[in-house]
Amino acid sequence: MAMAYGSGTTRHHRVPAALRAPLEARTWREFGYLLLGLPLSVFYFTVALTMASLGAGLLVTFLGIPVLAAGLAVCRGFGAVERARARVLLGVEIADPDPVRGGPGRGLMARVGSLLKSGVSWRHFLYAVVHMPWAVFAFAVAVSFWSYGWALLTYPLWQWIFPVYAGVDGLQLYGDGTHSIHLDSPVELALTSLVGLLLWMLTPWLIRALATIDRLLVTGLLGPSRLASRVSELESDRGVVVDTAAADLRRIERDLHDGAQARLVALAMDLGLAKEKMAEDPEAAARMVEEAHGEVKTALQELRDLARGIHPAVLTDRGLDAALSAVASRCTVPVSVEVDLPERPAPAIEGIAYFTVSELLQNVSKHSGATRAGVDVWRVEDRLLLQVTDNGRGGARLDGGTGLAGLAERLDAVDGVLDVKSPAGGPTAIIAELPWRDRP
């Protein structure tokens, strides 16, 4: 496994965020989303309620059920439009829900039944109904603040319209028919622009807050259900586990074929030759037997290393503390090991923790340039935490298709997490988090 080393860059703006936000593309996109949301939501609301009311009214006849199903299908189409709109204007990626599948007969009535039984379809209908009042509120607030902010900020530029075309001195602030206050003096013009500037700077954050509510509505009602997302995640994790197991089997087969098996074959040939020379040249036969004895020792060592790579005996017998201490002793830099566990976890979790630390220490040996490292293992509630630190050059990261990314995928397959903190120049701290399961 290899680490990728590099340095990140941080972008600094000279203009404060409060002055920059009103002119940013994100603000204009979200404002456009709120503006477009009102007419679309009114259309969705009208169509959804009309179809639902018509279907409910026709339930006494055979036509009511197909009409309700058609209304739900239309609402699913509205959901596709809203997901695309959110993707373009809000920058939020929402996966499409599972399509409606027909029943065993795969006919029209099977599809109608599937639509009516689909929770996703009813969530789309709920969105079409609930989003309309929210869209009215969001539209009114966004347009009001946006309009008043820009109008008051630029008031000195268009204040001349009032005396020229309206016959008054300026924008009327107060009046009851006998007296009035118009904003026309230089001080009043400056104060008006100042109020407009405050509204102008406040409006983008208000728009972002309103758009956040829209994000939650679209994500919660128009995306896949939690159960469907979890099933998809488990299917993906199962694929990772299968691929990892297949890769491990290929590695074991390759090590056996190229290592111990090759040595045992050579050993058998040497012993055969020694047997033939036993009578003719006992001294040469003895030397060949001695060489074969050395080959046996080497093959046994390779088999021990292979067995340790599959599952070390010390881990089974004595647990993580002893097993990780053995791994640390083979590292090229001094490693301190601290294991604070009141009890041993389940064998599967214990094995994953062992191999995770082993791979991270291999990275320390090969790529970090460190002079010392540390391993800490502890438990927090229902999670097992592993931390490997070193004082090396740093710059390790998960992206770039490195070995750390593969390790993160393996941990994710068992609901684990890998967090890498490795600034350029070091030090590096990598924390792996695994679910805790009690040992049977």
C-alpha positions in Angstrom: 0.0 0.0 0.0 1.4 3.4 -1.0 0.7 6.9 0.4 0.4 9.9 -1.8 2.3 12.9 -0.7 1.5 16.5 -1.6 0.5 19.9 -0.3 -2.9 21.5 -0.4 -3.6 25.2 -1.2 -6.0 27.4 0.6 -7.7 30.2 -1.3 -7.9 33.6 0.5 -10.2 36.4 -0.5 -9.3 40.0 0.1 -13.0 41.0 -0.1 -15.1 40.2 3.0 -17.7 37.5 2.6 -20.5 39.9 3.5 -19.6 42.1 0.5 -18.8 39.2 -1.8 -21.9 37.1 -1.2 -24.4 39.3 -3.0 -22.4 39.1 -6.2 -21.5 35.4 -6.1 -22.9 33.0 -8.7 -24.2 30.8 -5.9 -26.5 33.6 -4.6 -27.9 34.3 -8.0 -28.5 30.6 -8.7 -30.3 30.1 -5.4 -32.3 33.2 -5.9 -33.3 32.0 -9.3 -34.3 28.6 -7.8 -36.7 30.4 -5.3 -38.2 32.6 -8.1 -38.8 29.6 -10.4 -40.1 27.6 -7.5 -43.4 29.6 -7.1 -44.9 29.0 -10.6 -43.8 25.4 -10.6 -45.1 24.7 -7.2 -48.5 26.2 -8.0 -48.6 24.0 -11.1 -47.6 20.9 -9.1 -50.1 21.6 -6.4 -53.0 22.2 -8.8 -52.3 19.1 -10.8 -51.7 16.8 -7.8 -54.8 17.9 -5.9 -57.0 17.8 -9.0 -55.9 14.2 -9.8 -56.2 13.1 -6.2 -59.7 14.7 -5.8 -60.8 13.3 -9.2 -59.5 9.8 -8.3 -61.1 9.9 -4.8 -64.4 11.0 -6.3 -64.4 8.2 -8.8 -63.5 5.5 -6.3 -67.1 4.4 -6.4 -66.5 3.4 -10.0 -63.7 1.4 -11.5 -62.0 4.5 -12.9 -61.0 6.0 -9.5 -58.0 3.6 -8.9 -56.3 4.2 -12.3 -56.8 7.9 -12.0 -55.1 7.9 -8.6 -52.3 5.8 -10.0 -51.9 8.2 -12.9 -51.7 11.2 -10.5 -48.9 9.5 -8.6 -47.1 8.8 -11.8 -47.4 12.4 -12.8 -46.0 13.4 -9.3 -43.0 11.2 -9.9 -42.4 13.1 -13.1 -42.6 16.3 -11.1 -40.0 14.9 -8.8 -37.6 14.2 -11.7 -37.9 17.9 -12.7 -37.3 19.0 -9.2 -34.2 16.8 -8.8 -32.8 18.2 -12.0 -33.5 21.8 -10.9 -31.9 21.2 -7.5 -28.9 19.7 -9.2 -28.4 22.6 -11.6 -29.3 25.5 -9.3 -28.6 24.3 -5.7 -25.7 22.0 -6.6 -27.1 19.0 -4.6 -26.9 15.5 -6.1 -29.9 13.4 -5.3 -30.1 9.8 -6.6 -33.2 8.8 -8.4 -35.5 6.5 -6.4 -36.1 2.9 -7.6 -38.4 2.7 -10.5 -41.9 1.3 -10.1 -41.9 -2.4 -11.0 -45.0 -4.2 -12.1 -46.4 -7.2 -10.3 -46.1 -10.8 -11.4 -48.5 -10.3 -14.3 -46.5 -7.2 -15.5 -49.8 -5.8 -16.9 -51.5 -2.5 -16.5 -53.2 -3.4 -13.3 -50.0 -4.7 -11.9 -48.3 -1.4 -12.5 -51.3 0.5 -11.1 -51.1 -1.6 -7.9 -47.3 -1.0 -7.6 -47.8 2.7 -7.9 -50.4 2.8 -5.2 -48.3 0.6 -2.9 -45.1 2.6 -3.5 -44.1 4.8 -0.6 -41.8 6.8 -2.9 -44.8 7.8 -5.1 -46.8 9.0 -2.1 -43.8 11.0 -0.9 -43.7 12.7 -4.3 -47.4 13.5 -3.9 -46.7 14.9 -0.5 -43.9 17.1 -1.9 -46.3 18.5 -4.5 -48.7 19.5 -1.8 -46.4 20.7 0.9 -44.0 22.7 -1.3 -46.5 25.1 -2.6 -47.1 27.1 0.7 -43.4 27.1 1.4 -42.6 28.3 -2.1 -45.0 31.2 -1.7 -43.4 32.2 1.6 -39.8 31.8 0.2 -40.7 33.7 -2.9 -42.2 36.6 -1.0 -39.4 36.9 1.5 -36.6 36.6 -1.1 -38.1 39.0 -3.6 -39.0 41.6 -0.9 -35.5 41.7 0.7 -33.8 41.6 -2.7 -35.9 44.4 -4.1 -35.8 46.7 -1.1 -32.1 46.1 -0.6 -31.1 47.0 -4.2 -33.7 49.9 -4.4 -32.5 51.6 -1.2 -28.9 51.0 -2.0 -29.2 52.7 -5.3 -31.8 55.3 -4.1 -29.5 58.4 -4.7 -29.2 57.3 -8.4 -33.0 57.4 -9.1 -34.2 59.9 -6.4 -34.5 62.6 -9.1 -37.5 60.8 -10.6 -39.8 62.0 -7.7 -39.5 65.8 -8.2 -39.4 65.5 -12.0 -42.3 63.1 -12.6 -44.2 62.8 -9.3 -44.1 66.4 -8.1 -42.7 65.5 -4.6 -39.2 65.9 -3.2 -38.5 62.2 -2.8 -39.5 58.9 -1.4 -42.2 59.6 1.2 -41.2 58.1 4.6 -44.2 59.4 6.6 -47.4 61.4 5.8 -50.9 61.9 7.1 -52.3 64.5 4.7 -51.2 67.6 6.6 -47.5 67.0 6.8 -45.0 64.5 5.3 -41.4 63.5 5.5 -39.5 62.9 2.2 -36.1 61.5 1.9 -34.4 64.2 -0.1 -31.5 65.7 1.9 -28.0 64.5 1.5 -28.0 63.0 5.0 -31.3 61.2 4.4 -30.0 59.9 1.0 -26.8 58.6 2.8 -28.9 56.9 5.5 -31.2 55.4 3.0 -28.3 53.9 1.1 -26.8 52.6 4.3 -30.0 50.8 5.2 -30.1 49.4 1.7 -26.4 48.3 2.0 -27.3 46.4 5.2 -30.3 44.7 3.5 -28.1 44.0 0.4 -25.6 42.2 2.6 -28.2 40.3 4.6 -30.2 39.1 1.7 -27.8 36.5 0.3 -27.6 34.7 3.7 -31.4 34.8 4.0 -31.6 33.3 0.5 -29.2 30.6 1.4 -31.2 29.8 4.5 -34.4 29.5 2.4 -32.6 27.4 -0.2 -31.4 25.1 2.6 -35.0 24.3 3.5 -35.6 23.5 -0.1 -32.6 21.2 -0.1 -34.0 19.3 2.9 -37.4 19.0 1.2 -36.0 17.7 -2.0 -33.6 15.3 -0.4 -36.1 14.0 2.2 -39.1 13.6 -0.1 -37.8 13.1 -3.6 -34.7 10.9 -3.0 -34.5 7.2 -2.3 -35.8 6.0 1.0 -33.3 5.3 3.8 -34.1 1.6 3.5 -33.3 1.6 -0.2 -30.2 3.6 0.3 -29.0 1.2 3.0 -29.7 -1.8 0.8 -27.7 -0.2 -2.0 -24.9 0.6 0.4 -24.8 -3.0 1.7 -24.8 -4.3 -1.9 -21.8 -2.1 -2.7 -20.1 -3.2 0.5 -20.7 -6.8 -0.3 -19.0 -6.3 -3.6 -16.0 -4.8 -1.9 -15.8 -7.7 0.6 -16.1 -10.3 -2.2 -13.4 -8.5 -4.3 -11.1 -8.3 -1.2 -11.6 -11.9 -0.4 -10.8 -12.9 -4.0 -7.7 -10.8 -4.0 -6.5 -12.3 -0.7 -7.1 -15.8 -2.1 -5.1 -15.0 -5.2 -2.3 -13.6 -3.0 -2.2 -16.7 -0.9 -2.2 -19.0 -4.0 0.6 -16.9 -5.6 2.7 -17.0 -2.4 2.3 -20.7 -2.1 3.0 -21.4 -5.7 6.0 -19.1 -6.0 7.4 -19.7 -2.5 6.9 -22.7 -0.3 5.6 -24.9 -3.1 8.6 -24.2 -5.3 11.0 -24.8 -2.5 9.3 -28.1 -1.6 9.5 -29.3 -5.2 13.2 -28.4 -5.3 13.6 -30.1 -1.9 12.1 -33.3 -3.3 14.4 -33.3 -6.3 17.5 -32.8 -4.1 16.5 -35.6 -1.7 15.9 -37.9 -4.8 19.4 -37.1 -6.0 20.9 -37.6 -2.6 19.2 -41.0 -2.4 20.8 -42.0 -5.7 24.2 -40.9 -4.6 24.0 -42.4 -1.1 25.7 -45.6 -2.2 28.2 -44.1 -4.7 29.2 -41.0 -2.8 28.1 -40.8 0.8 29.8 -37.5 1.4 28.1 -35.7 -1.5 24.8 -37.2 -0.5 25.4 -35.9 3.1 26.0 -32.4 1.7 22.9 -32.5 -0.4 20.9 -33.7 2.6 22.3 -30.8 4.6 21.4 -28.3 1.9 17.9 -29.8 1.8 17.6 -29.4 5.5 18.3 -25.6 5.1 15.7 -25.5 2.4 13.2 -27.1 4.8 13.9 -24.4 7.4 13.4 -21.7 4.8 10.1 -23.3 3.5 8.9 -23.6 7.1 9.6 -19.9 7.7 7.8 -18.9 4.5 4.8 -21.0 5.6 4.8 -19.3 9.1 4.9 -15.9 7.4 2.0 -16.9 5.1 0.0 -18.2 8.1 0.7 -15.0 10.0 -0.6 -13.0 7.0 -3.8 -15.1 7.0 -4.4 -14.9 10.7 -1.6 -14.8 13.2 -1.7 -17.3 16.0 -0.6 -14.7 18.6 -3.8 -12.7 17.8 -6.0 -15.7 18.4 -4.2 -16.7 21.6 -3.3 -13.4 23.3 -5.3 -10.6 21.6 -4.6 -7.2 20.0 -2.0 -6.0 22.6 0.4 -8.9 22.0 -0.3 -9.1 18.2 0.3 -5.4 17.6 3.4 -5.4 19.7 4.8 -8.2 17.5 3.9 -6.1 14.4 5.6 -3.0 15.9 8.7 -5.0 16.6 9.1 -5.7 12.9 8.7 -2.1 11.9 11.8 -0.2 10.7 11.2 2.7 13.2 10.6 2.5 16.9 6.9 2.1 17.6 5.1 2.5 21.0 2.0 0.5 21.4 -0.8 1.3 23.8 -3.9 -0.9 23.9 -6.6 0.1 26.4 -9.5 -2.3 26.0 -11.5 -3.7 28.9 -12.3 -6.9 26.9 -11.5 -8.4 23.5 -13.8 -7.6 20.6 -15.4 -10.1 18.2 -12.7 -12.1 16.3 -13.7 -10.6 12.9 -13.4 -7.0 14.3 -10.1 -8.0 16.0 -8.7 -9.3 12.7 -9.7 -6.2 10.8 -8.1 -4.0 13.4 -4.9 -6.1 13.3 -4.5 -5.9 9.5 -5.4 -2.2 9.4 -2.6 -1.3 11.9 -0.2 -3.7 10.0 -0.8 -1.9 6.7 -0.5 1.5 8.3 2.8 0.5 9.9 4.1 -0.8 6.6 3.3 2.7 5.2 5.3 4.2 8.0 8.3 2.0 7.2 8.2 2.5 3.5 7.0 6.0 2.8 6.9 8.3 5.8 10.6 9.0 6.5 9.7 9.0 10.2 12.0 8.3 13.2 9.3 7.2 15.6 5.7 6.1 15.5 2.9 5.2 17.9 -0.1 2.9 17.9 -3.1 3.6 20.3 -6.2 1.4 20.5 -9.2 2.2 22.7 -13.0 1.8 22.9 -15.6 4.6 22.9 -19.1 3.3 23.5 -19.9 1.0 20.6 -16.8 2.0 18.5 -13.3 0.6 18.4 -10.7 3.3 17.6 -7.2 2.8 16.2 -4.7 5.6 15.8 -1.3 5.4 14.1 0.9 8.4 14.3 4.4 9.2 13.0 6.7 12.3 12.8 7.5 11.8 9.1 7.2 14.2 6.2 3.4 14.1 6.1 1.3 14.8 3.0 -0.6 11.5 3.1 -4.1 11.6 1.6 -7.0 9.4 0.7 -7.5 10.6 -2.9 -5.5 9.7 -6.0 -6.3 5.9 -6.0 -3.7 5.2 -3.3 -3.5 2.2 -0.9 -5.1 4.4 1.8 -8.2 4.6 -0.4 -8.4 0.8 -0.7 -8.0 0.5 3.1 -10.8 3.1 3.5 -13.1 1.0 1.2 -12.4 -2.1 3.2 -13.3 -0.4 6.5 -16.4 1.1 4.9 -17.5 -2.4 4.0 -17.9 -3.1 7.8 -19.3 0.4 8.6 -15.9 1.6 9.5 -14.3 5.0 8.9 -10.7 6.1 8.0 -9.7 9.7 8.9 -6.3 11.0 7.7 -4.7 14.1 9.1 -1.3 14.6 7.5 -0.3 18.2 6.6 2.8 18.7 4.5 5.8 18.5 6.7 4.0 16.2 9.2 3.2 14.9 11.6 0.7 12.3 10.4 -2.2 10.9 12.4 -4.5 8.3 10.9 -7.5 7.2 12.9 -9.5 4.1 11.9 -12.9 3.6 13.5 -14.7 0.2 13.6 -17.9 -0.9 15.0 -17.6 -2.8 18.3 -19.1 -6.2 18.6 -18.8 -8.3 21.8 -16.8 -11.5 21.7 -19.1 -14.5 21.8 
